[in-house]
Amino acid sequence: MIVMIVSIVFAVMFLVLAVIFLMGKGDMLIAGYNTASEEERKTIDIKRLRIVMAVLMVVTAVFCTIPPLLGNDKNSILVATAIFVVITIVGVIIANTWAKKK
């Protein structure tokens, strides 16, 4: 029961972050963007980057709730973790390509 409550709390936190990004706020929470120089920031389409980050936050929120639902099924948790890692890698690639200004 505690695991489910903690998972839901984390999922809600990630959903709140997604809403913050979709509202156009929270740029300082994006790793790399907040430490970039003004020159580097001019090469990034921040609206697209916010969309990518919001989608990744929603996906993370969903994957936070999967392990408690699967219970002790180790194979299912392993598959879900592998899928999450692949989605995260794809998200990072999209953030570094699609969110760049042309």
N, C-alpha and C positions, 0 to 999 in steps of 0.2 A: 504494500500500500504506500509506503514512504517513497519507494522508487517511482511510482506513478505520479505522486504529488510533485516530486522534484522535477520529473520530466515535463510535467505540465507547466510548472513555473518557468523552466528554461524555454519551453516552446512559446509561452506568452512573451517572454523577454525578446526573443528573436522576432516575433510578429510585431512587437512595438518598434523594434529597430527598422523593420521593413516599412512600416507606416511613416516613420521619421524620414527615411530615404525617399519615399514616394512624395512626401510633402516638400521636398527640396531642401531639407535640412540635414544635418549630420555629416557634412563633408569632412569635418575634423575627425570623424570616427573611421574613415576609410584609410587603412594602413597604406603608406606610400604616398598617398595624395596629400595628406596633411604635412608631410615632411618635404614635399617637392618644392623646388624653387618656383618663382613666378614664371620663369621661362618654360619649365617643364609642365606647369599647370596649363599653359596656353596650348599645349599639344594634346590635351585631353578634353573630350566632350563630356563634361560633368553630368549632363542630363542622362546620357547613355550609361555612364558609370553608376549613377544612382539606381537606374533600372536594374542593371546587372546585380548590384549589391542587394537590392530589395528582393529580387528573385532568389538569390542565394540564401537570404535570411528566411524566406518562406520555406524553401527546401530544407534548410537546417531545422526549422521548427517542426516540420513533418517528421524528419528523421529522429528528432528527440523523443517523439512519442512512440516510435516503432518498437524499441527493445522491451518496454514493459508489456506491450500488447503481445509480443511473441513468447514471453515467459522465459523458460529455460532451454528453449530449442536453440542450441549452439550453432547449428548449420544455418538456420534462418537469420540469426543475428550476424553471422559471418558474411552471408550474401548481402544483407542490408548494408553492412559496413563497407563492403567492396563497392556496391552501387553508389553509396554516398561519396566515397573517395573519388570515383570516376566523375561524378557530377561536379564535385568541387574542383577537380583539375580542369574540366571543361569550362567551368565558370571563370577560373583564373585566366585561361586562354582567351575567352571571349572578352573579359575585362581588359586584357592587354592588346586586343586587336580591334574589336568592334567599337570600343569606347575611345579610340584614338581619332583625332581630327584628321581629315584627309587633305 
